[in-house]
Amino acid sequence: MASSSLQFTEEKLGQAEKTELDAHFENLLARADSTKNWTEKILRQTEVLLQPNPSARVEEFLYEKLDRKVPSRVTNGELLAQYMTEAANDFGPGTPYGKTLIKVGETQRRLGAAERDFIHSASINFLTPLRNFLEGDWRTISKERRILQNRRLDLDACKARLKKAKAAEAKAACEGDAVPDFQETRPRNYILSASASALWSDEVEKAEHELRLTQTEFDRQAEVTRLLLEGISSTHVNHLRCLHEFVESQTNYYAQCYQYMVDLQKQLGNSKGEIFSGTFVGNAESTSPLPAATSPPAVAAATLPAVPTIPVVPTVVGVPNTVAESVLNPNEVKPPASGTRKARVLYDYEAADSTELALLADEMITVYSLPGMDPDWLIGERGNQKGKVPVTYLELLS
């Protein structure tokens, strides 16, 4: 151990030679280090993505280290749903505002549940394999690399010891080869030189024996470490599979969220016309009608050039407006001679029935308004297709 420490110090000072590993082995080491570093960064950032609250992440980390089950935590969407439902019950679940709060709250609850499922799936299928690599395979690799480093230091220390022993042996041999002068008063110097040469010969043999042993141990440890490093390729394959599963979970999560919001928008779109066409005025708690300027779609529709008017039957709750329904039949609607405009579609829209026109984001369509229509809707045309389209999905162009 002392010789290894001395060898390490002398290497740092540039006073000792160092056994270099082959290029392939060095590449394996660099690849392993890169894998470990990037796996740590991806793991930490994925944890931030799944749980943006740093305090909650620290709490989950402590529970994990204590080997205790993490307590179930309400998602932000579920908490918002709870508040909306309680507000609806307070305002009156039968009022338009209360009904809408309940609808939006239910969607937020579904979004929160979808988020919970996504976090659970991502944790099991993606985060857990990354942690297992860092806490399992990588620790094993690091341990074997430290052993290999010690074996290499021992090997180089033995090489240095053998080199010094051979140099001393050669020097003693040179002194012993000189012909002694027995007329000298102190001829024992020759005897001492011969004895020193024999001692250094024994030291060389011992150093060579130790070198063979340390070389064998180093080669064996290098092979063990090499096999572990080559296993990084299998780690990449495993992490690749986990990455595909993470993307699939995330895709399903966002698809669910999108569908929930589309369904909610349809529900709100169907009820919005009733709210602003007079139903809201019938609420016992409402004492004044809404001003016309509070409905942006109505203002947008009013900017369209007017067409010849036809008699309009006032809207009565529970009684269908037969005139409006007849003119909104897509098969019978005729575009006005003037007064059409171009509009750009802002979002995808799925037609609820045959009277509506399905839309694709960023496409251009022709739109116009007819008397008796709900101000939140226009007639849209695309080629030979026509149907009602919601104003909120359009950007009217001049």
Secondary structure, DSSP 8 states (H G I E B T S, - for coil): -HHHHHHHHHHHTT-S------HHHHHHHHHHHHHHHHHHHHHHHHHHHH---HHHHHHHHHHHHTT--------HHHHHHHHHHHHHHHH-TTSHHHHHHHHHHHHHHHHHHHHHHHHHHHIIIIIHHHHHIIIIIHHHHHHHHHHHHHHHHHHHHHHHHHHHHHHHHHHHHHHHTS---TTSS-THHHHHHHHHHHHHHHHHHHHHHHHHHHHHHHHHHHHHHHHHHHTHHHHHHHHHHHHHHHHHHHHHHHHHHHHHHHHHHHHHHHHHHHIIIIIGGG-TT--S---GGG-HHHHHHHTS-----------BTTB--HHHHHHT-TTT----SS--EEEEE-S-B--SSTTB--B-TT-EEEEE--TTS-TTEEEEEETTEEEEEEGGGEEE--
